[in-house]
Amino acid sequence: MTLIIAGVVRAPPENLEAFRPHMLAMLAASRAEEGCLEYAYAEDVADPGLIRVFEVWRDQAALDAHFQTPHMVEWRSHWPQFGVSDRRLFAYEIASERPL
């Protein structure tokens, strides 16, 4: 069953430019993983420092493998340096999809 991960993390707006290379590295490594169908971050234009997270995984096994990757460990190691906080992510199990 396909999983969508959606939610937010927050970083001080003044840290985002320095944090951006780490976000790009995480995106590239995650998108290259087996079972990753989509992986994206977006800054909320109405709330500076709020980063919206959107991921699509083939199944729970692919997501579980993602959590064990070296780039995930490295990604999380950068959070304190850049003031990342307020992580609120949710998993949604998707049985089907259709275009709107």
C-alpha distance (Angstrom), angle and dihedral (degrees) to the residues before:
residue distance angle dihedral
M1 . . .
T2 3.80 . .
L3 3.80 116.8 .
I4 3.77 127.5 -149.9
I5 3.79 117.0 -160.6
A6 3.79 113.1 -161.7
G7 3.75 134.0 166.6
V8 3.77 144.8 88.4
V9 3.78 145.9 -79.7
R10 3.76 125.5 -169.2
A11 3.79 132.8 -140.6
P12 3.79 129.2 172.0
P13 3.82 106.8 -89.4
E14 3.81 91.2 -126.9
N15 3.84 89.2 60.8
L16 3.80 97.9 51.3
E17 3.79 98.0 88.7
A18 3.81 92.4 52.9
F19 3.81 90.5 42.5
R20 3.82 93.6 50.6
P21 3.86 96.6 84.9
H22 3.81 89.3 54.8
M23 3.80 91.0 49.0
L24 3.81 90.3 49.9
A25 3.81 91.8 49.4
M26 3.80 90.7 50.4
L27 3.80 91.4 48.7
A28 3.80 93.3 50.2
A29 3.80 94.8 46.9
S30 3.81 93.8 45.0
R31 3.80 94.2 46.4
A32 3.82 88.7 54.2
E33 3.80 92.6 56.4
E34 3.78 121.7 108.8
G35 3.80 107.4 -103.5
C36 3.81 97.3 21.1
L37 3.78 107.3 126.0
E38 3.81 97.6 171.6
Y39 3.80 136.4 -1.9
A40 3.80 123.7 178.6
Y41 3.79 144.7 157.8
A42 3.80 125.0 -161.8
E43 3.78 131.5 -178.9
D44 3.79 112.1 -127.5
V45 3.81 106.0 -117.8
A46 3.82 91.8 -149.9
D47 3.81 96.3 46.8
P48 3.83 113.6 41.5
G49 3.79 112.0 -144.8
L50 3.80 94.6 24.9
I51 3.81 108.6 118.4
R52 3.78 116.6 -162.9
V53 3.80 114.7 -146.6
F54 3.80 123.8 -153.9
E55 3.80 123.8 175.9
V56 3.80 134.5 165.9
W57 3.80 119.6 -160.9
R58 3.79 128.6 -172.9
D59 3.80 91.7 -130.1
Q60 3.80 145.4 -30.1
A61 3.81 92.1 -82.0
A62 3.83 90.7 59.3
L63 3.81 91.1 48.8
D64 3.82 91.3 47.5
A65 3.81 89.9 51.7
H66 3.83 89.5 49.3
F67 3.81 90.8 57.8
Q68 3.82 89.8 55.9
T69 3.81 97.8 51.9
P70 3.80 122.5 114.4
H71 3.81 91.0 -125.3
M72 3.82 89.9 58.5
V73 3.81 90.4 54.3
E74 3.80 90.7 47.2
W75 3.83 91.5 46.5
R76 3.78 93.1 54.3
S77 3.81 91.6 45.4
H78 3.83 89.0 65.0
W79 3.80 95.3 54.2
P80 3.82 98.8 86.6
Q81 3.82 92.3 48.8
F82 3.81 91.6 55.0
G83 3.80 98.5 36.1
V84 3.80 96.9 -112.8
S85 3.79 109.9 177.8
D86 3.78 144.6 143.4
R87 3.82 94.8 57.7
R88 3.80 107.7 -175.5
L89 3.79 113.7 167.2
F90 3.79 127.9 161.5
A91 3.81 132.1 -165.6
Y92 3.80 120.0 -136.7
E93 3.80 121.3 -166.9
I94 3.78 110.5 -141.7
A95 3.79 120.7 -155.8
S96 3.81 96.3 178.6
E97 3.77 143.3 -9.5
R98 3.79 137.2 -153.5
P99 3.78 134.7 -174.8
L100 3.78 118.5 -101.9
